[in-house]
Each structure stands twice: as structure tokens, then as C-alpha cells.
């Protein structure tokens, strides 16, 4: 895989109450990823950026909702998320600097 592509696959972490709870319980971390990302690309990108071992990856696409603004209606963009499960003893700390 192209290393430049791996740096662009992860858009950013999803930090919410739900994702924090999942990270504490099951060592799963949520990331927003580009629309055409695959599981193998996400796994390689997380291992490259955070220096951890990934056990599994689940990817889902959240369809954009139709929202109204006065008389006009529009559609929000689709969002693609990846849930990354780490192997035993691994941890990602988002407060640290990524090298």
C-alpha cells in the first residue's frame, strides 16, 4: 500500500460519550474515514500512525439526512466510520502527539 494514501485514510477520531464508553469497555476506537477506505487500509493506517496492533476493523456508512432550511430542503453528506478493535494490552491515547 502507498504510504501517502495511508496518511489520508483517517480523517480523524470520533470523540463522543458513546465512543469513549466503547473504548473503555472493549478497546474499540471510532474514526471518521474517507468514503472509499477499505478495512485493510484502515488497519494499516492505524498501525502506522499509532504504533499499535489491530485485531479487527468494522466499517459503516451513515447516510446523510434530509434537512430543511426555510423553504428549501437539502441533504447532508454521507459519513463513513470505522470501529477499530485493538489486541490485548494495546491502547491509543489521543492526547499524545502523533509521530
Gaussian input, Z-matrix of N, CA and C with variables (Angstrom, degrees):
# hf/3-21g

backbone

0 1
 N
 C     1     B1
 C     2     B2     1     A1
 N     3     B3     2     A2     1     D1
 C     4     B4     3     A3     2     D2
 C     5     B5     4     A4     3     D3
 N     6     B6     5     A5     4     D4
 C     7     B7     6     A6     5     D5
 C     8     B8     7     A7     6     D6
 N     9     B9     8     A8     7     D7
 C    10    B10     9     A9     8     D8
 C    11    B11    10    A10     9     D9
 N    12    B12    11    A11    10    D10
 C    13    B13    12    A12    11    D11
 C    14    B14    13    A13    12    D12
 N    15    B15    14    A14    13    D13
 C    16    B16    15    A15    14    D14
 C    17    B17    16    A16    15    D15
 N    18    B18    17    A17    16    D16
 C    19    B19    18    A18    17    D17
 C    20    B20    19    A19    18    D18
 N    21    B21    20    A20    19    D19
 C    22    B22    21    A21    20    D20
 C    23    B23    22    A22    21    D21
 N    24    B24    23    A23    22    D22
 C    25    B25    24    A24    23    D23
 C    26    B26    25    A25    24    D24
 N    27    B27    26    A26    25    D25
 C    28    B28    27    A27    26    D26
 C    29    B29    28    A28    27    D27
 N    30    B30    29    A29    28    D28
 C    31    B31    30    A30    29    D29
 C    32    B32    31    A31    30    D30
 N    33    B33    32    A32    31    D31
 C    34    B34    33    A33    32    D32
 C    35    B35    34    A34    33    D33
 N    36    B36    35    A35    34    D34
 C    37    B37    36    A36    35    D35
 C    38    B38    37    A37    36    D36
 N    39    B39    38    A38    37    D37
 C    40    B40    39    A39    38    D38
 C    41    B41    40    A40    39    D39
 N    42    B42    41    A41    40    D40
 C    43    B43    42    A42    41    D41
 C    44    B44    43    A43    42    D42
 N    45    B45    44    A44    43    D43
 C    46    B46    45    A45    44    D44
 C    47    B47    46    A46    45    D45
 N    48    B48    47    A47    46    D46
 C    49    B49    48    A48    47    D47
 C    50    B50    49    A49    48    D48
 N    51    B51    50    A50    49    D49
 C    52    B52    51    A51    50    D50
 C    53    B53    52    A52    51    D51
 N    54    B54    53    A53    52    D52
 C    55    B55    54    A54    53    D53
 C    56    B56    55    A55    54    D54
 N    57    B57    56    A56    55    D55
 C    58    B58    57    A57    56    D56
 C    59    B59    58    A58    57    D57
 N    60    B60    59    A59    58    D58
 C    61    B61    60    A60    59    D59
 C    62    B62    61    A61    60    D60
 N    63    B63    62    A62    61    D61
 C    64    B64    63    A63    62    D62
 C    65    B65    64    A64    63    D63
 N    66    B66    65    A65    64    D64
 C    67    B67    66    A66    65    D65
 C    68    B68    67    A67    66    D66
 N    69    B69    68    A68    67    D67
 C    70    B70    69    A69    68    D68
 C    71    B71    70    A70    69    D69
 N    72    B72    71    A71    70    D70
 C    73    B73    72    A72    71    D71
 C    74    B74    73    A73    72    D72
 N    75    B75    74    A74    73    D73
 C    76    B76    75    A75    74    D74
 C    77    B77    76    A76    75    D75
 N    78    B78    77    A77    76    D76
 C    79    B79    78    A78    77    D77
 C    80    B80    79    A79    78    D78
 N    81    B81    80    A80    79    D79
 C    82    B82    81    A81    80    D80
 C    83    B83    82    A82    81    D81
 N    84    B84    83    A83    82    D82
 C    85    B85    84    A84    83    D83
 C    86    B86    85    A85    84    D84
 N    87    B87    86    A86    85    D85
 C    88    B88    87    A87    86    D86
 C    89    B89    88    A88    87    D87
 N    90    B90    89    A89    88    D88
 C    91    B91    90    A90    89    D89
 C    92    B92    91    A91    90    D90
 N    93    B93    92    A92    91    D91
 C    94    B94    93    A93    92    D92
 C    95    B95    94    A94    93    D93
 N    96    B96    95    A95    94    D94
 C    97    B97    96    A96    95    D95
 C    98    B98    97    A97    96    D96
 N    99    B99    98    A98    97    D97
 C   100   B100    99    A99    98    D98
 C   101   B101   100   A100    99    D99
 N   102   B102   101   A101   100   D100
 C   103   B103   102   A102   101   D101
 C   104   B104   103   A103   102   D102
 N   105   B105   104   A104   103   D103
 C   106   B106   105   A105   104   D104
 C   107   B107   106   A106   105   D105
 N   108   B108   107   A107   106   D106
 C   109   B109   108   A108   107   D107
 C   110   B110   109   A109   108   D108
 N   111   B111   110   A110   109   D109
 C   112   B112   111   A111   110   D110
 C   113   B113   112   A112   111   D111
 N   114   B114   113   A113   112   D112
 C   115   B115   114   A114   113   D113
 C   116   B116   115   A115   114   D114
 N   117   B117   116   A116   115   D115
 C   118   B118   117   A117   116   D116
 C   119   B119   118   A118   117   D117
 N   120   B120   119   A119   118   D118
 C   121   B121   120   A120   119   D119
 C   122   B122   121   A121   120   D120
 N   123   B123   122   A122   121   D121
 C   124   B124   123   A123   122   D122
 C   125   B125   124   A124   123   D123
 N   126   B126   125   A125   124   D124
 C   127   B127   126   A126   125   D125
 C   128   B128   127   A127   126   D126
 N   129   B129   128   A128   127   D127
 C   130   B130   129   A129   128   D128
 C   131   B131   130   A130   129   D129
 N   132   B132   131   A131   130   D130
 C   133   B133   132   A132   131   D131
 C   134   B134   133   A133   132   D132
 N   135   B135   134   A134   133   D133
 C   136   B136   135   A135   134   D134
 C   137   B137   136   A136   135   D135
 N   138   B138   137   A137   136   D136
 C   139   B139   138   A138   137   D137
 C   140   B140   139   A139   138   D138
 N   141   B141   140   A140   139   D139
 C   142   B142   141   A141   140   D140
 C   143   B143   142   A142   141   D141
 N   144   B144   143   A143   142   D142
 C   145   B145   144   A144   143   D143
 C   146   B146   145   A145   144   D144
 N   147   B147   146   A146   145   D145
 C   148   B148   147   A147   146   D146
 C   149   B149   148   A148   147   D147
 N   150   B150   149   A149   148   D148
 C   151   B151   150   A150   149   D149
 C   152   B152   151   A151   150   D150
 N   153   B153   152   A152   151   D151
 C   154   B154   153   A153   152   D152
 C   155   B155   154   A154   153   D153
 N   156   B156   155   A155   154   D154
 C   157   B157   156   A156   155   D155
 C   158   B158   157   A157   156   D156
 N   159   B159   158   A158   157   D157
 C   160   B160   159   A159   158   D158
 C   161   B161   160   A160   159   D159
 N   162   B162   161   A161   160   D160
 C   163   B163   162   A162   161   D161
 C   164   B164   163   A163   162   D162
 N   165   B165   164   A164   163   D163
 C   166   B166   165   A165   164   D164
 C   167   B167   166   A166   165   D165
 N   168   B168   167   A167   166   D166
 C   169   B169   168   A168   167   D167
 C   170   B170   169   A169   168   D168
 N   171   B171   170   A170   169   D169
 C   172   B172   171   A171   170   D170
 C   173   B173   172   A172   171   D171
 N   174   B174   173   A173   172   D172
 C   175   B175   174   A174   173   D173
 C   176   B176   175   A175   174   D174
 N   177   B177   176   A176   175   D175
 C   178   B178   177   A177   176   D176
 C   179   B179   178   A178   177   D177
 N   180   B180   179   A179   178   D178
 C   181   B181   180   A180   179   D179
 C   182   B182   181   A181   180   D180
 N   183   B183   182   A182   181   D181
 C   184   B184   183   A183   182   D182
 C   185   B185   184   A184   183   D183
 N   186   B186   185   A185   184   D184
 C   187   B187   186   A186   185   D185
 C   188   B188   187   A187   186   D186
 N   189   B189   188   A188   187   D187
 C   190   B190   189   A189   188   D188
 C   191   B191   190   A190   189   D189
 N   192   B192   191   A191   190   D190
 C   193   B193   192   A192   191   D191
 C   194   B194   193   A193   192   D192
 N   195   B195   194   A194   193   D193
 C   196   B196   195   A195   194   D194
 C   197   B197   196   A196   195   D195
 N   198   B198   197   A197   196   D196
 C   199   B199   198   A198   197   D197
 C   200   B200   199   A199   198   D198
 N   201   B201   200   A200   199   D199
 C   202   B202   201   A201   200   D200
 C   203   B203   202   A202   201   D201
 N   204   B204   203   A203   202   D202
 C   205   B205   204   A204   203   D203
 C   206   B206   205   A205   204   D204
 N   207   B207   206   A206   205   D205
 C   208   B208   207   A207   206   D206
 C   209   B209   208   A208   207   D207
 N   210   B210   209   A209   208   D208
 C   211   B211   210   A210   209   D209
 C   212   B212   211   A211   210   D210
 N   213   B213   212   A212   211   D211
 C   214   B214   213   A213   212   D212
 C   215   B215   214   A214   213   D213
 N   216   B216   215   A215   214   D214
 C   217   B217   216   A216   215   D215
 C   218   B218   217   A217   216   D216
 N   219   B219   218   A218   217   D217
 C   220   B220   219   A219   218   D218
 C   221   B221   220   A220   219   D219
 N   222   B222   221   A221   220   D220
 C   223   B223   222   A222   221   D221
 C   224   B224   223   A223   222   D222
 N   225   B225   224   A224   223   D223
 C   226   B226   225   A225   224   D224
 C   227   B227   226   A226   225   D225
 N   228   B228   227   A227   226   D226
 C   229   B229   228   A228   227   D227
 C   230   B230   229   A229   228   D228
 N   231   B231   230   A230   229   D229
 C   232   B232   231   A231   230   D230
 C   233   B233   232   A232   231   D231
 N   234   B234   233   A233   232   D232
 C   235   B235   234   A234   233   D233
 C   236   B236   235   A235   234   D234
 N   237   B237   236   A236   235   D235
 C   238   B238   237   A237   236   D236
 C   239   B239   238   A238   237   D237
 N   240   B240   239   A239   238   D238
 C   241   B241   240   A240   239   D239
 C   242   B242   241   A241   240   D240
 N   243   B243   242   A242   241   D241
 C   244   B244   243   A243   242   D242
 C   245   B245   244   A244   243   D243
 N   246   B246   245   A245   244   D244
 C   247   B247   246   A246   245   D245
 C   248   B248   247   A247   246   D246
 N   249   B249   248   A248   247   D247
 C   250   B250   249   A249   248   D248
 C   251   B251   250   A250   249   D249
 N   252   B252   251   A251   250   D250
 C   253   B253   252   A252   251   D251
 C   254   B254   253   A253   252   D252
 N   255   B255   254   A254   253   D253
 C   256   B256   255   A255   254   D254
 C   257   B257   256   A256   255   D255
 N   258   B258   257   A257   256   D256
 C   259   B259   258   A258   257   D257
 C   260   B260   259   A259   258   D258
 N   261   B261   260   A260   259   D259
 C   262   B262   261   A261   260   D260
 C   263   B263   262   A262   261   D261
 N   264   B264   263   A263   262   D262
 C   265   B265   264   A264   263   D263
 C   266   B266   265   A265   264   D264
 N   267   B267   266   A266   265   D265
 C   268   B268   267   A267   266   D266
 C   269   B269   268   A268   267   D267
 N   270   B270   269   A269   268   D268
 C   271   B271   270   A270   269   D269
 C   272   B272   271   A271   270   D270
 N   273   B273   272   A272   271   D271
 C   274   B274   273   A273   272   D272
 C   275   B275   274   A274   273   D273
 N   276   B276   275   A275   274   D274
 C   277   B277   276   A276   275   D275
 C   278   B278   277   A277   276   D276
 N   279   B279   278   A278   277   D277
 C   280   B280   279   A279   278   D278
 C   281   B281   280   A280   279   D279
 N   282   B282   281   A281   280   D280
 C   283   B283   282   A282   281   D281
 C   284   B284   283   A283   282   D282
 N   285   B285   284   A284   283   D283
 C   286   B286   285   A285   284   D284
 C   287   B287   286   A286   285   D285
 N   288   B288   287   A287   286   D286
 C   289   B289   288   A288   287   D287
 C   290   B290   289   A289   288   D288
 N   291   B291   290   A290   289   D289
 C   292   B292   291   A291   290   D290
 C   293   B293   292   A292   291   D291
 N   294   B294   293   A293   292   D292
 C   295   B295   294   A294   293   D293
 C   296   B296   295   A295   294   D294

   B1=1.4439
   B2=1.5243
   B3=1.3059
   B4=1.4482
   B5=1.5314
   B6=1.3197
   B7=1.4584
   B8=1.5283
   B9=1.3374
   B10=1.4605
   B11=1.5255
   B12=1.3135
   B13=1.4675
   B14=1.5316
   B15=1.3414
   B16=1.4632
   B17=1.5250
   B18=1.3360
   B19=1.4594
   B20=1.5272
   B21=1.3316
   B22=1.4611
   B23=1.5257
   B24=1.3309
   B25=1.4680
   B26=1.5238
   B27=1.3208
   B28=1.4624
   B29=1.5229
   B30=1.3299
   B31=1.4615
   B32=1.5235
   B33=1.3275
   B34=1.4540
   B35=1.5134
   B36=1.3247
   B37=1.4657
   B38=1.5246
   B39=1.3131
   B40=1.4601
   B41=1.5207
   B42=1.3296
   B43=1.4618
   B44=1.5255
   B45=1.3205
   B46=1.4606
   B47=1.5254
   B48=1.3137
   B49=1.4667
   B50=1.5201
   B51=1.3313
   B52=1.4586
   B53=1.5243
   B54=1.3294
   B55=1.4652
   B56=1.5266
   B57=1.3236
   B58=1.4615
   B59=1.5247
   B60=1.3255
   B61=1.4626
   B62=1.5320
   B63=1.3295
   B64=1.4655
   B65=1.5275
   B66=1.3315
   B67=1.4606
   B68=1.5279
   B69=1.3270
   B70=1.4661
   B71=1.5247
   B72=1.3308
   B73=1.4599
   B74=1.5262
   B75=1.3309
   B76=1.4639
   B77=1.5303
   B78=1.3278
   B79=1.4717
   B80=1.5314
   B81=1.3411
   B82=1.4607
   B83=1.5195
   B84=1.3176
   B85=1.4503
   B86=1.5205
   B87=1.3368
   B88=1.4624
   B89=1.5222
   B90=1.3302
   B91=1.4596
   B92=1.5162
   B93=1.3222
   B94=1.4614
   B95=1.5211
   B96=1.3399
   B97=1.4635
   B98=1.5266
   B99=1.3344
   B100=1.4609
   B101=1.5265
   B102=1.3242
   B103=1.4657
   B104=1.5218
   B105=1.3297
   B106=1.4663
   B107=1.5274
   B108=1.3335
   B109=1.4626
   B110=1.5235
   B111=1.3307
   B112=1.4572
   B113=1.5254
   B114=1.3328
   B115=1.4637
   B116=1.5242
   B117=1.3218
   B118=1.4660
   B119=1.5204
   B120=1.3309
   B121=1.4641
   B122=1.5212
   B123=1.3244
   B124=1.4639
   B125=1.5246
   B126=1.3225
   B127=1.4668
   B128=1.5230
   B129=1.3218
   B130=1.4640
   B131=1.5243
   B132=1.3266
   B133=1.4615
   B134=1.5246
   B135=1.3302
   B136=1.4682
   B137=1.5238
   B138=1.3303
   B139=1.4660
   B140=1.5240
   B141=1.3197
   B142=1.4611
   B143=1.5254
   B144=1.3293
   B145=1.4594
   B146=1.5257
   B147=1.3249
   B148=1.4594
   B149=1.5231
   B150=1.3335
   B151=1.4746
   B152=1.5278
   B153=1.3474
   B154=1.4626
   B155=1.5220
   B156=1.3331
   B157=1.4599
   B158=1.5246
   B159=1.3283
   B160=1.4596
   B161=1.5225
   B162=1.3407
   B163=1.4617
   B164=1.5258
   B165=1.3354
   B166=1.4654
   B167=1.5203
   B168=1.3456
   B169=1.4643
   B170=1.5275
   B171=1.3251
   B172=1.4613
   B173=1.5252
   B174=1.3405
   B175=1.4624
   B176=1.5237
   B177=1.3352
   B178=1.4544
   B179=1.5213
   B180=1.3279
   B181=1.4559
   B182=1.5195
   B183=1.3305
   B184=1.4545
   B185=1.5220
   B186=1.3129
   B187=1.4589
   B188=1.5257
   B189=1.3352
   B190=1.4572
   B191=1.5196
   B192=1.3200
   B193=1.4565
   B194=1.5303
   B195=1.3181
   B196=1.4611
   B197=1.5256
   B198=1.3276
   B199=1.4610
   B200=1.5212
   B201=1.3191
   B202=1.4617
   B203=1.5166
   B204=1.3396
   B205=1.4487
   B206=1.5247
   B207=1.3170
   B208=1.4669
   B209=1.5283
   B210=1.3277
   B211=1.4681
   B212=1.5148
   B213=1.3034
   B214=1.4596
   B215=1.5261
   B216=1.3156
   B217=1.4603
   B218=1.5223
   B219=1.3110
   B220=1.4572
   B221=1.5120
   B222=1.3192
   B223=1.4581
   B224=1.5200
   B225=1.3187
   B226=1.4636
   B227=1.5214
   B228=1.3033
   B229=1.4624
   B230=1.5270
   B231=1.3373
   B232=1.4577
   B233=1.5247
   B234=1.3297
   B235=1.4627
   B236=1.5196
   B237=1.3210
   B238=1.4685
   B239=1.5235
   B240=1.3355
   B241=1.4588
   B242=1.5159
   B243=1.3206
   B244=1.4612
   B245=1.5242
   B246=1.3277
   B247=1.4609
   B248=1.5215
   B249=1.3336
   B250=1.4594
   B251=1.5211
   B252=1.3345
   B253=1.4609
   B254=1.5237
   B255=1.3286
   B256=1.4616
   B257=1.5211
   B258=1.3249
   B259=1.4610
   B260=1.5229
   B261=1.3265
   B262=1.4653
   B263=1.5268
   B264=1.3355
   B265=1.4533
   B266=1.5197
   B267=1.3219
   B268=1.4617
   B269=1.5290
   B270=1.3443
   B271=1.4580
   B272=1.5177
   B273=1.3294
   B274=1.4630
   B275=1.5167
   B276=1.3294
   B277=1.4547
   B278=1.5223
   B279=1.3352
   B280=1.4588
   B281=1.5218
   B282=1.3298
   B283=1.4548
   B284=1.5238
   B285=1.3402
   B286=1.4569
   B287=1.5155
   B288=1.3060
   B289=1.4607
   B290=1.5220
   B291=1.3354
   B292=1.4620
   B293=1.5132
   B294=1.3557
   B295=1.4657
   B296=1.4946
   A1=110.01
   A2=115.42
   A3=121.89
   A4=109.51
   A5=116.89
   A6=120.27
   A7=111.34
   A8=117.89
   A9=120.05
   A10=110.90
   A11=116.33
   A12=120.88
   A13=110.68
   A14=117.08
   A15=120.55
   A16=111.76
   A17=116.99
   A18=119.69
   A19=111.74
   A20=118.18
   A21=121.78
   A22=113.56
   A23=118.07
   A24=121.34
   A25=111.21
   A26=117.87
   A27=121.47
   A28=109.38
   A29=116.48
   A30=120.80
   A31=109.20
   A32=116.89
   A33=120.75
   A34=111.23
   A35=116.59
   A36=119.45
   A37=110.59
   A38=115.84
   A39=121.64
   A40=106.32
   A41=116.14
   A42=121.17
   A43=107.64
   A44=115.57
   A45=122.34
   A46=107.76
   A47=116.07
   A48=119.36
   A49=110.86
   A50=116.26
   A51=120.52
   A52=111.19
   A53=117.73
   A54=119.66
   A55=111.48
   A56=117.83
   A57=120.79
   A58=110.86
   A59=116.72
   A60=120.81
   A61=110.82
   A62=117.08
   A63=121.18
   A64=110.50
   A65=117.10
   A66=120.58
   A67=111.15
   A68=116.84
   A69=120.40
   A70=112.03
   A71=117.25
   A72=120.82
   A73=113.15
   A74=117.45
   A75=120.53
   A76=114.27
   A77=118.81
   A78=122.29
   A79=111.47
   A80=116.68
   A81=121.33
   A82=108.53
   A83=116.21
   A84=122.04
   A85=108.88
   A86=116.53
   A87=121.92
   A88=109.52
   A89=115.48
   A90=122.27
   A91=109.51
   A92=116.42
   A93=120.80
   A94=106.17
   A95=117.16
   A96=121.76
   A97=109.51
   A98=116.26
   A99=120.89
   A100=109.48
   A101=116.26
   A102=121.76
   A103=113.61
   A104=118.45
   A105=120.18
   A106=112.79
   A107=117.67
   A108=121.43
   A109=110.94
   A110=116.11
   A111=121.85
   A112=109.46
   A113=115.80
   A114=120.16
   A115=111.63
   A116=117.33
   A117=120.09
   A118=111.14
   A119=117.61
   A120=120.27
   A121=111.08
   A122=117.28
   A123=120.92
   A124=110.15
   A125=117.04
   A126=121.02
   A127=110.79
   A128=117.27
   A129=121.16
   A130=111.31
   A131=117.66
   A132=121.16
   A133=111.43
   A134=117.57
   A135=120.77
   A136=110.27
   A137=117.06
   A138=119.97
   A139=111.26
   A140=118.19
   A141=121.94
   A142=111.61
   A143=117.18
   A144=120.85
   A145=113.59
   A146=117.39
   A147=120.51
   A148=114.00
   A149=118.30
   A150=122.98
   A151=111.81
   A152=116.59
   A153=123.33
   A154=108.70
   A155=116.37
   A156=121.68
   A157=108.90
   A158=116.12
   A159=122.26
   A160=109.50
   A161=116.33
   A162=121.27
   A163=110.88
   A164=117.73
   A165=120.40
   A166=110.23
   A167=114.83
   A168=122.10
   A169=108.41
   A170=116.51
   A171=122.13
   A172=107.38
   A173=116.04
   A174=121.07
   A175=108.82
   A176=115.83
   A177=120.22
   A178=109.53
   A179=115.37
   A180=122.01
   A181=108.46
   A182=115.93
   A183=121.42
   A184=107.10
   A185=116.19
   A186=121.04
   A187=110.36
   A188=116.45
   A189=121.87
   A190=111.92
   A191=115.82
   A192=121.16
   A193=110.56
   A194=115.57
   A195=121.25
   A196=107.35
   A197=116.47
   A198=122.13
   A199=109.34
   A200=115.34
   A201=120.39
   A202=109.95
   A203=114.63
   A204=121.71
   A205=106.05
   A206=116.45
   A207=122.96
   A208=109.35
   A209=118.52
   A210=120.65
   A211=112.79
   A212=117.40
   A213=120.76
   A214=110.46
   A215=115.45
   A216=119.17
   A217=108.53
   A218=114.47
   A219=120.69
   A220=109.23
   A221=115.96
   A222=121.34
   A223=108.64
   A224=116.06
   A225=120.36
   A226=109.49
   A227=116.29
   A228=121.34
   A229=111.12
   A230=115.86
   A231=121.11
   A232=109.01
   A233=116.27
   A234=122.14
   A235=108.05
   A236=116.92
   A237=121.66
   A238=108.01
   A239=115.67
   A240=121.58
   A241=109.80
   A242=115.07
   A243=121.21
   A244=108.25
   A245=115.63
   A246=121.90
   A247=107.33
   A248=116.03
   A249=122.40
   A250=108.51
   A251=116.47
   A252=122.43
   A253=108.24
   A254=116.21
   A255=120.96
   A256=110.78
   A257=115.04
   A258=120.43
   A259=109.86
   A260=115.62
   A261=122.91
   A262=110.59
   A263=115.77
   A264=121.16
   A265=114.70
   A266=118.72
   A267=122.50
   A268=109.36
   A269=115.95
   A270=120.67
   A271=109.28
   A272=116.25
   A273=121.87
   A274=107.21
   A275=116.44
   A276=121.85
   A277=107.16
   A278=117.39
   A279=121.08
   A280=112.19
   A281=118.10
   A282=120.75
   A283=111.57
   A284=117.40
   A285=120.54
   A286=110.84
   A287=114.93
   A288=121.51
   A289=109.79
   A290=116.93
   A291=122.21
   A292=108.11
   A293=116.29
   A294=120.02
   A295=110.39
   D1=146.81
   D2=179.47
   D3=-73.38
   D4=129.68
   D5=-175.82
   D6=-68.81
   D7=-32.42
   D8=176.25
   D9=-62.88
   D10=-39.15
   D11=178.31
   D12=-63.81
   D13=-40.00
   D14=-178.88
   D15=-64.32
   D16=-33.53
   D17=178.29
   D18=-70.50
   D19=-21.15
   D20=-178.17
   D21=-97.69
   D22=-10.17
   D23=-175.90
   D24=-66.93
   D25=-46.14
   D26=-179.04
   D27=-84.83
   D28=120.74
   D29=176.99
   D30=-81.09
   D31=-41.52
   D32=178.56
   D33=170.43
   D34=166.44
   D35=178.25
   D36=-77.76
   D37=153.21
   D38=174.45
   D39=-101.69
   D40=113.56
   D41=-178.43
   D42=-111.30
   D43=107.58
   D44=178.51
   D45=-145.97
   D46=177.10
   D47=178.01
   D48=-61.95
   D49=-43.71
   D50=-178.24
   D51=-65.08
   D52=-45.88
   D53=-177.65
   D54=-68.48
   D55=-33.68
   D56=177.09
   D57=-67.86
   D58=-39.87
   D59=178.58
   D60=-65.24
   D61=-42.00
   D62=178.81
   D63=-65.77
   D64=-38.55
   D65=179.28
   D66=-64.29
   D67=-39.13
   D68=179.76
   D69=-70.29
   D70=-40.39
   D71=-175.54
   D72=-79.90
   D73=-48.75
   D74=-166.69
   D75=-120.66
   D76=10.16
   D77=-177.94
   D78=55.91
   D79=36.47
   D80=176.04
   D81=-108.51
   D82=134.68
   D83=-179.07
   D84=-120.12
   D85=140.66
   D86=-177.40
   D87=-102.67
   D88=134.42
   D89=178.16
   D90=-130.81
   D91=145.39
   D92=168.60
   D93=-87.48
   D94=131.45
   D95=-176.18
   D96=-125.21
   D97=165.55
   D98=178.36
   D99=-67.74
   D100=160.73
   D101=-170.72
   D102=-65.17
   D103=-28.54
   D104=-176.01
   D105=-106.43
   D106=20.28
   D107=-179.16
   D108=-72.91
   D109=143.64
   D110=176.44
   D111=-106.95
   D112=168.15
   D113=179.97
   D114=-62.46
   D115=-41.02
   D116=-178.88
   D117=-67.07
   D118=-36.31
   D119=177.40
   D120=-67.32
   D121=-42.14
   D122=179.45
   D123=-64.17
   D124=-43.29
   D125=178.78
   D126=-60.75
   D127=-46.98
   D128=-179.61
   D129=-65.30
   D130=-37.72
   D131=-179.24
   D132=-67.39
   D133=-43.29
   D134=179.36
   D135=-65.78
   D136=-42.23
   D137=178.75
   D138=-65.05
   D139=-35.80
   D140=179.81
   D141=-71.71
   D142=-46.53
   D143=-174.18
   D144=-76.42
   D145=-40.54
   D146=-172.41
   D147=-106.32
   D148=-2.22
   D149=177.67
   D150=55.13
   D151=48.97
   D152=177.65
   D153=-127.42
   D154=168.38
   D155=176.76
   D156=-104.46
   D157=127.23
   D158=-176.50
   D159=-96.64
   D160=132.20
   D161=177.66
   D162=-87.62
   D163=-46.39
   D164=-178.68
   D165=-155.70
   D166=162.68
   D167=179.86
   D168=-136.00
   D169=132.04
   D170=171.74
   D171=-119.08
   D172=132.61
   D173=-178.83
   D174=-119.35
   D175=138.78
   D176=176.32
   D177=-140.59
   D178=154.00
   D179=178.50
   D180=-115.66
   D181=123.90
   D182=177.40
   D183=-96.46
   D184=119.88
   D185=-178.17
   D186=-72.37
   D187=142.01
   D188=179.30
   D189=-69.07
   D190=142.40
   D191=-178.75
   D192=-87.65
   D193=155.71
   D194=173.63
   D195=-85.96
   D196=123.35
   D197=-178.52
   D198=-123.18
   D199=143.34
   D200=179.27
   D201=-100.85
   D202=143.94
   D203=173.73
   D204=-132.28
   D205=102.94
   D206=-174.58
   D207=58.86
   D208=-115.20
   D209=-178.74
   D210=-90.93
   D211=-11.68
   D212=-171.43
   D213=-104.78
   D214=146.52
   D215=176.04
   D216=-116.17
   D217=145.92
   D218=179.32
   D219=-137.38
   D220=173.68
   D221=-178.99
   D222=-121.33
   D223=129.99
   D224=174.70
   D225=-74.47
   D226=156.36
   D227=-177.46
   D228=-70.56
   D229=151.67
   D230=173.28
   D231=-70.69
   D232=148.40
   D233=179.97
   D234=-123.12
   D235=133.69
   D236=178.53
   D237=-109.94
   D238=126.79
   D239=-178.49
   D240=-119.07
   D241=151.39
   D242=176.06
   D243=-128.34
   D244=129.92
   D245=172.89
   D246=-102.02
   D247=119.30
   D248=-175.64
   D249=-109.65
   D250=121.64
   D251=177.94
   D252=-99.87
   D253=127.20
   D254=-178.06
   D255=-93.78
   D256=157.63
   D257=176.72
   D258=-71.97
   D259=165.98
   D260=-177.02
   D261=-56.52
   D262=133.39
   D263=177.16
   D264=85.26
   D265=-2.07
   D266=-179.92
   D267=-95.41
   D268=151.11
   D269=-179.42
   D270=-154.83
   D271=144.99
   D272=175.15
   D273=-112.98
   D274=128.22
   D275=176.41
   D276=-112.14
   D277=109.45
   D278=-176.55
   D279=-72.88
   D280=-14.19
   D281=179.60
   D282=-75.96
   D283=-20.69
   D284=179.68
   D285=-78.17
   D286=160.38
   D287=177.50
   D288=-78.35
   D289=135.91
   D290=177.21
   D291=-84.57
   D292=130.18
   D293=-178.36
   D294=-107.11

